[in-house]
């Protein structure tokens, strides 16, 4: 196992409430989450010398958020343009900034305001590159792209709507234990099957729940982490993949995703296997994202995910607990950084009614289709 990333740890986590319409600016929400994360680990803005975020459209610049909470000077300040595909690489980038000495304490955040809704277009949509050929056909947004992926999987492996529904039903059951989740009312498979179509074969409950809100985590050195209030959560390894230029049209196997290439890298770098993972926070912009990446990471074979979930193997008392907070489908869509919040909370043993007993490792994935990454967190017991 490579020990490079283990020299960094997540020591603080913070967030705002998740709501459908907050009426707040992105800067104010990001600042609240950052202050919350620093208070969580007993640090102050005076300790911070690094800030980073990722985002598209409606967001807040790291320098603006740092200024809002009173950071005097930033030695490392990075804003990455991208979405759910770059969450884990943003976090591992912050860790490398700490390890390399570019910064001592880095705040990583993501904020989404009401102006960002990926499921709607409020104005004309300008597309370039290969999108100019798909655009006139109305093939423009992720629900359409990954509906195509899902259809191919159904054709090749016989997966069904009921299989997708098993994921949605279970994640909602997990969210019912989470007071922070936006959608907490349990649903049945009949509720799922009777919900309206979004982009066939995706129904309403196949799609992420878009909200306003912000999440922040604090990364520092493992050495400094030892003196802070909470048990540090270490980064054990990370990997990314981006093939075919990130093209959803040129991807060579629509039944799989970036995880097909990311998973072997991650397991090789960490020396871990799927059976070593206690908590799996799988990026779930759609139920099918969970299905495809769960298979690619080797938790089960192709076409077996529905049965895996129905048999209780992906929940408490099973083989691995998938998205114990309800995920993006039910807790709320903060572009995946809330998965990192949950992973840290679980490994600190502070998740309350949804705590995974004895959790020592957590896989967190990011992205869909041809682009994305993954990261493994671990406790000191794994080092």
N, C-alpha and C positions, 0 to 999 in steps of 0.2 A: 504493500500500500504506500503510495506517495504521501508524505507527511507535509507537503508544502502548505496547503490551505489550512491545515490543523493549527498553524501558528496564529490564526485569526478566529474570533468567536463573536457570536451575536450576544450582546449583553443587555439590550433594552428593546422593548416593543411598545408601540403606541398606535392609537387609531382614534378616529372620530366615530360618532354614530353613523350608520348607513341608512340613508333615507331616499325616497324617490325624488323629492325636490326640496333642496335645502335652502335656496335663496341666498347662499353664501358664495364668496369668491373662492377660487382655487387656492390662492395664497393663504387665506384665513384658515381653510381646512388643513392644508399641508402644515402650516405653522402649529396648529393645535396638535396634530399627530406627532410632530417632531418634539414639541415640548413634553408630550405624554411619554414618549419613548425615552427621553433623557431623564425625566423624573423617575421612570421605572428602574433605571440602573444607577441612580444617585449621582448623575453627572449634570453639568450645567452648560449653557451655551459657551461659556468661557473655555470649556474643555474641547470644544469641537473645532477641527480645522479641515474637515472634509465634508462635502455635500454632493449627492448625486441622485438623479431621478431618471425615469424613462417616460416616454409618452408621445402621443400624437394629438393634434388639434388642441383642445382645451386642457391646459396644464398650468404649471407655475415654475418659473426658472429657479434653479437651486440658489443662485445669488440673492434673488428676491426673498425666498423663504428664509435663508440664513439671516439676512438683514432683519426680517420681521421678528425673529426670535432673539436678536441681539448678539449674533456672532460677529466679532470684530474683524476677523481676517480669515480668509480661506486659502489654504495652501494647495488644496486639490478640489476642483469644482468641475463636475462633468454632467452634462445633460445629453442623454442618449435618445435619438429619434427612433421610435419603434413601439410596438405594442406588446401583446402577451408573449411573443416569441423571445423577448430579450430580458425577461425578469431575472432568471437565474444568472445570466451573464452579467447583469448590472450588479447583483449582489456579490458574485465572485470577483468582479472588478473592484468593488470597494474593499474586499478582503485583500486583494493583491496590492492595492494602494497602501494599506496598513502594513502588510508584510514587507513591502519594498521600502518603507520609510517615507513615502510621499505624504502620509497623513497618520495621525495618532488615533483620532476618533472620527468616524465617518457616519453621517446620517444618510440612509437610503430611504426614499419615499416614493409613493405614487399617489396622485390625487386625480379625481374625476369629478367634474361639475356637471350641471344640468345641460350645458351646451354640448357635451359629448354623449351622444347616443348612437352607437354603431349600427343599430337596427333601423335607423331612419335617415332620410336626407331632407334637410330643410331648404336646400337651394339646389341649383344645378350641380351636377357632378362632372368635374373635369377629369378625364382619364388619359394617360399617355402610355407609351411603351406597348406591350402586348395587350394591355387593357383596352386599347382603342378598338380592338377587334371583337372583344367580348362585350364591351359596353353597349353597343347598339342592339345586342340581343337581350339586354337586361340582366346580364350575368356580371354583377358588380360587387356583391357584398358576401361576407363569410357564410351566412346561412345557406346561400345558393352554392357556394364552392363546396362546402363540406357535406351538403346533401348529396352531391355527386359522388363524393368519396364513399359515403354511407351506402348508397345504392349499389356501388360496385362490390362492396363488402357483402351485402345481402345476396348478390348474384353469385359470388365466388364461394361463400362459406355458409350460406343459409341463415345468416342472422336475421332477426325479426324485429318488428316494432315492440313486441313484448320484451325482447332482450334489452332494447333501449329503455323501455319503461321500467325495467327492474333497477336500472341505475338511478333514474329520476326518483322513483319511489323510495329507494334506500337513502339517497342523499337528503331528501326532505325529512325522513325519519330522524336522521342525524341532526338536521337543523332544528328539529323540535326540541332538542336538548340545549340549544344555543340561544341564550337571551339576546345576543347581538344580531342574530340572523333576521333578515327582512321577511322571508317567507318561512313560517314555522308550522303552519297547519299541515298535518299529515295528508298525503294523497294515496289513493289506491291505484292499482293497475287500471281499473275501469275509469277512474278520473283521468288518468293519463291518456287512455285510448279515446276518450270522448272529448279531449281538449282540441281546440281549433288547429288547423294546419298553419304552419308558418312557411315552410318550403319543403314539400314532400320529399323524403319521408320524415321530416322534422315537424313535430307538433309543438305546442306552446311550452310544454314542460321539458322539451329537449334543449331549450335555449336558455342562455345565461340571463340572470336577473340584473338589469342595469340600474345603478344607483348613484347617488352623490356620496362622496366620502373620501377619506385619506387614510393611509397606513404608513407607518415609519418604523424602521428598525435601526439599531445602533450597532456598528461593527468596530471592534478594537482588537488589540493584540491579546493572545491567550494569556500572556504574562500579566497584563493590566487587568484582564477579566477576573483573575483569581482574587483580586481585592475588592470586587464589586458585589452588591447585595445578592444577586441571583446566581444560581448554578449556570456557568457559561455553557452555551450550545455551540459546538465546534463545527466548522465546515470540513467534511471528510474528503470531498472531491466534487468535481463538476465537469460537465462536458456539454458541447454544443454541436449542432450540425446544420448546414444550410447548403443543400444541393440544388442544382438546376437553376441557380440564381434566385431561389426562393419563389419559383413560379408554380402556382397551383395548376396551371394548364400543362406544364411540361413534366410534372412529377410522374415517375415511371410505374408506380404501383399504388393505385388509389385505395387499396385495402389497408395500407400502412401509412405511417407518418414519419416525420423527422426522427422519431424515437427508434425506428429500425436501425439507424446509424449511430444515434447518440447512446443507446443502451450498452452496446459492447464496449464503447470507450469508457463509460462511467463504471461499469463492473470491473473492467481491467484496471482502471486507475485506483479504485478503492479496495479491490480484493473482496468485495461483497457480492452477494447473490440475492435474488428476489426473496428467498426464504429468510434472509437476515433483516428484512425491513419490517418494522412494527407499524408504522404509519405511512400511508401513501397519499400525499396531497397531489392528485392528478389534475392537471389543468383542464378545466371543464367548461370551456365556452359553449360546448355542446355535449350531450351524452355520448355521441359517437367519438368525440375526442378522447374521452375516458376509455371507451371500448378499444380503439385502435392502439393507443399508447400502452394500455394495460397489457395487451397481448405482446406488443413489441418489447416491453421490458421483461417479459418472460414469466409473468405471474400465472399465465395459463396459455393454452394453445389457441390458434385461430378458430373463431366461431364458438368458443367456450365461455365467453364472458357472461352472457345472460345466465347460464346455469350456475356459474361461480357466484354471482350475486344472489340468485334465488335460493341457493343452498346455504346462505349465511356465511360464506367464506370470506366476504369482503367487509364484514362488520364486526362489532365487538364479540369476542369469543371465537372468531374465525381465524383464517390464515394471516390476514393483514386487514387493518382498518382503513378504508378508503374515504377520504374527505370527511373526517369526523365532525367538522364544523358545518357541513352542508354544502361546502364548495361555492363556486361562482353561480351554480344553478339555484341555490337557495339562500346562502348567507348573503351574497351580494357580489357584484362584479367590480372588484378593484384591480382589475387587470392582472390578478394572480399574486400580488404582493401579500394579500390577506392569507394565502396559502403558507407563506413564510411565517407570518404571525402565528398561525395555528400550529405549525411544526415546532416552533420554539416553545410555545405554551405547553404543548404536549410533552416535550422532552424535559421541561422544567417540572412536570407533574402538577400543573396549575390549571388544568382545563375543566375542573369541577365535574358536573354530571356527565360530561362526555370524555372524561379522562380515559385514555387507553392504558390499562394496567401494565406497569413495568416498561413503558416505552423508552427505548434507548436509541432508536434510529428512525429517521424520517426521510423518505424520498420526496422531493418536490420537483415537479416538472413544469415546463412553460412552453407554450406554443401549440400550433396545430399545422397540419399539412406538411410542407417541405422545410419549415424552419422552426427551430426551437432548441431547448436545452433542458438540463436536469442537474440537480444538486442533491447531495446527501448530507444531512446533519446528524451529529451523534453526540452523546454524552461522554463524560470522562470515562465511564465504564467501558467504552468501545475503543479507547485510545491505546 
